């Protein structure tokens, strides 16, 4: 998987092969974008909006950077698709999520990030620990207006699920 002089540990390469196989088995839509970067490997994947949420019926592109220390250090995960959410920074797509940061363990699979952790984050925002303070404030003060705004932005920016 790694070439052009970029050294990867055996653990990294073995785990990468395992996680790619696992993502295919679990139906994750993804592409390996840049496997030869000196910063790590970049994967592009799509997260499906959870049912019973304003994100339902649409998918959202994310970028997963597997740093050279991965799987012992958490990957850098960000939304590429614009997402209005208390725990997602609007401009950069950066995500504030304990499961991806403080609570991350090397056992966390990439398919789990795409199919479980991020959909749960979309369905259950944590306005008490916001990355987007305006979204968090509106989520708490006027949930109906927040939901309406989110849905309108989903229609504008996200990709309908097929």
PAFI-670256 format. One record per residue (C-alpha): z, x, y; residue in one letter. Coordinates in Angstrom, 3 decimals, padded with zeros to 6 digits. Layout:
{{Z, X, Y}, a} ...
***
This chain:
{{000.000, 000.000, 000.000}, x} {{000.773, 002.746, 002.473}, x} {{-001.815, 005.352, 003.171}, x} {{-003.254, 007.547, 005.912}, x} {{-000.284, 009.873, 005.949}, x} {{002.407, 007.219, 006.496}, x} {{005.213, 008.022, 004.095}, x} {{007.053, 005.067, 002.597}, x} {{009.970, 005.255, 000.243}, x} {{009.549, 004.113, -003.336}, x} {{012.126, 001.385, -002.663}, x} {{010.084, 000.125, 000.313}, x} {{006.820, 000.056, -001.633}, x} {{008.320, -001.513, -004.758}, x} {{010.092, -004.169, -002.725}, x} {{006.962, -004.828, -000.660}, x} {{004.913, -005.422, -003.825}, x} {{007.654, -007.707, -005.194}, x} {{007.949, -009.743, -001.988}, x} {{004.174, -010.106, -001.555}, x} {{003.903, -011.387, -005.144}, x} {{006.852, -013.710, -004.530}, x} {{005.312, -015.094, -001.317}, x} {{002.072, -015.850, -003.181}, x} {{004.012, -017.610, -005.960}, x} {{005.968, -019.679, -003.431}, x} {{002.867, -020.737, -001.497}, x} {{003.576, -018.797, 001.690}, x} {{000.490, -018.556, 003.867}, x} {{000.364, -014.924, 005.045}, x} {{-001.737, -011.841, 005.791}, x} {{-000.733, -008.181, 005.762}, x} {{-001.987, -007.205, 009.216}, x} {{-001.097, -003.536, 009.567}, x} {{000.300, -001.680, 006.598}, x} {{-000.365, 001.810, 007.953}, x} {{001.634, 001.757, 011.171}, x} {{004.203, 004.491, 011.666}, x} {{006.597, 001.753, 012.847}, x} {{006.396, -000.152, 009.569}, x} {{004.204, -002.881, 008.102}, x} {{003.274, -006.034, 009.997}, x} {{002.832, -009.330, 008.189}, x} {{001.531, -012.515, 009.777}, x} {{002.771, -015.737, 008.172}, x} {{002.944, -019.436, 008.963}, x} {{006.113, -021.524, 008.963}, x} {{005.785, -025.243, 008.327}, x} {{007.727, -027.509, 010.642}, x} {{010.473, -029.311, 008.738}, x} {{010.247, -033.048, 008.087}, x} {{012.348, -035.251, 010.358}, x} {{012.036, -032.786, 013.227}, x} {{009.745, -032.676, 016.264}, x} {{007.987, -029.745, 014.542}, x} {{006.970, -031.847, 011.509}, x} {{003.334, -031.852, 010.438}, x} {{002.534, -028.555, 012.152}, x} {{002.692, -024.886, 011.298}, x} {{003.731, -021.959, 013.461}, x} {{002.521, -018.385, 013.273}, x} {{005.179, -015.702, 012.982}, x} {{005.067, -011.912, 012.972}, x} {{007.235, -009.998, 010.529}, x} {{007.596, -006.276, 011.139}, x} {{009.004, -004.509, 008.106}, x} {{010.575, -001.476, 009.710}, x} {{010.581, 001.763, 007.744}, x} {{014.256, 001.235, 006.801}, x} {{013.511, -002.202, 005.291}, x} {{014.800, -003.740, 003.020}, x} {{018.101, -002.118, 003.995}, x} {{017.519, -003.018, 007.652}, x} {{016.394, -006.504, 008.636}, x} {{012.763, -007.078, 009.503}, x} {{011.872, -007.938, 013.079}, x} {{010.729, -011.569, 013.069}, x} {{009.217, -013.429, 016.030}, x} {{007.162, -016.532, 016.644}, x} {{003.609, -015.874, 017.804}, x} {{003.009, -019.594, 018.366}, x} {{004.839, -020.810, 021.467}, x} {{007.971, -022.681, 020.341}, x} {{010.439, -024.518, 022.560}, x} {{013.798, -024.093, 020.853}, x} {{017.312, -023.072, 021.946}, x} {{017.252, -020.031, 019.637}, x} {{013.718, -018.817, 020.384}, x} {{012.791, -016.927, 023.536}, x} {{009.766, -018.714, 025.006}, x} {{007.782, -015.744, 026.329}, x} {{008.226, -013.270, 023.459}, x} {{008.972, -015.563, 020.515}, x} {{012.051, -013.470, 019.697}, x} {{014.513, -015.294, 017.455}, x} {{018.292, -015.444, 017.693}, x} {{019.448, -016.222, 014.163}, x} {{022.480, -014.772, 012.406}, x} {{020.758, -014.914, 009.004}, x} {{018.086, -012.560, 010.342}, x} {{020.518, -010.287, 012.150}, x} {{024.245, -009.962, 011.455}, x} {{024.182, -011.795, 008.088}, x} {{020.983, -010.179, 006.798}, x} {{021.267, -008.480, 003.402}, x} {{018.718, -006.424, 001.525}, x} {{018.514, -009.262, -001.029}, x} {{016.909, -011.582, 001.552}, x} {{013.347, -012.206, 000.429}, x} {{010.459, -012.632, 002.860}, x} {{009.592, -015.985, 001.254}, x} {{013.146, -017.141, 001.990}, x} {{012.720, -016.232, 005.662}, x} {{009.455, -018.202, 005.894}, x} {{010.269, -021.165, 003.639}, x} {{014.009, -021.636, 004.205}, x} {{015.651, -019.758, 007.089}, x} {{013.115, -020.485, 009.832}, x} {{012.552, -024.160, 008.902}, x} {{016.341, -024.633, 008.882}, x} {{016.549, -022.993, 012.296}, x} {{013.862, -025.343, 013.634}, x} {{015.614, -028.392, 012.171}, x} {{019.149, -027.370, 013.174}, x} {{019.245, -025.458, 016.473}, x} {{022.435, -023.716, 017.546}, x} {{022.734, -024.531, 021.267}, x} {{026.120, -022.738, 021.373}, x} {{024.394, -019.359, 020.837}, x} {{021.133, -019.792, 022.750}, x} {{018.290, -017.391, 023.401}, x} {{016.611, -020.013, 025.590}, x} {{019.424, -021.364, 027.776}, x} {{017.250, -024.028, 029.445}, x} {{016.201, -025.472, 026.096}, x} {{019.801, -025.357, 024.854}, x} {{021.059, -027.148, 027.958}, x} {{018.457, -029.902, 027.653}, x} {{019.107, -030.176, 023.891}, x} {{022.776, -030.887, 024.629}, x} {{022.470, -032.945, 027.838}, x} {{019.401, -035.084, 027.092}, x} {{018.419, -034.764, 023.449}, x} {{015.754, -037.469, 023.669}, x} {{013.960, -035.752, 026.571}, x} {{014.271, -032.408, 024.771}, x} {{012.728, -033.843, 021.584}, x} {{009.878, -035.426, 023.559}, x} {{009.142, -032.138, 025.358}, x} {{009.251, -030.177, 022.091}, x} {{006.828, -032.587, 020.416}, x} {{004.381, -032.394, 023.332}, x} {{004.442, -028.584, 023.209}, x} {{004.007, -028.635, 019.422}, x} {{000.889, -030.769, 019.865}, x} {{-000.388, -028.299, 022.455}, x} {{000.401, -024.971, 020.721}, x} {{000.908, -025.414, 016.965}, x} {{-001.624, -025.808, 014.170}, x} {{-001.747, -029.118, 012.262}, x} {{-000.866, -028.741, 008.586}, x} {{-003.742, -029.487, 006.284}, x} 
***
